[in-house]
C-alpha cells in the first residue's frame, strides 16, 4: 500500500528538499507544497520507471563519490593551467573510444556522466550496442593510458556497484 502511494521515496524527499531550497524559504507552507510535488511527480511518472536499479555494494558508492570529487578538483587545476598557460594550437585534443564491460544502462549512464563532469573530458556518444563510449579529451598524449585510467578508476567500481 505504501509503495503505491510513494513509489520512489528518495525521489519524494529529494523533490521536497529541492523545492524548499529553490524557494529560499524554509517554512511549513513551502515544505507542504514541496511534499505534494514530491508525491505527485513520482506517482505521475512511475509508469516510466519499469524497475529500480539494484546497488550490490552501497559502500563502494561512497568510495566512488570521493574519487570522482577528487578527480574533479584535480582536473579543474589541470584545465585551468592548460587554458592559462598553453596556446590552443599546442593542445593535444583527440577523441578516444572507451570499450565497456558494463552492461546495465544505469551504470553506463553514471560512467558517461562522470566522464562529462570531470573537466577536460566529455562523453560525446554511446555506441548503438552500448559497448563503447566516444570521449573527447582536451589534452592527452597517451590515449591508451587515458582509457586505462577511466576503466580502473571508474568502470571497475561501477561494475561492483551495479552488476
Helices and strands as residue ranges (DSSP letters): H 2-5, H 9-23, H 28-45, G 46-48, H 58-85, G 88-90, E 94-99, H 105-117, E 121-126, E 132-137, H 143-150, I 151-155, H 156-162
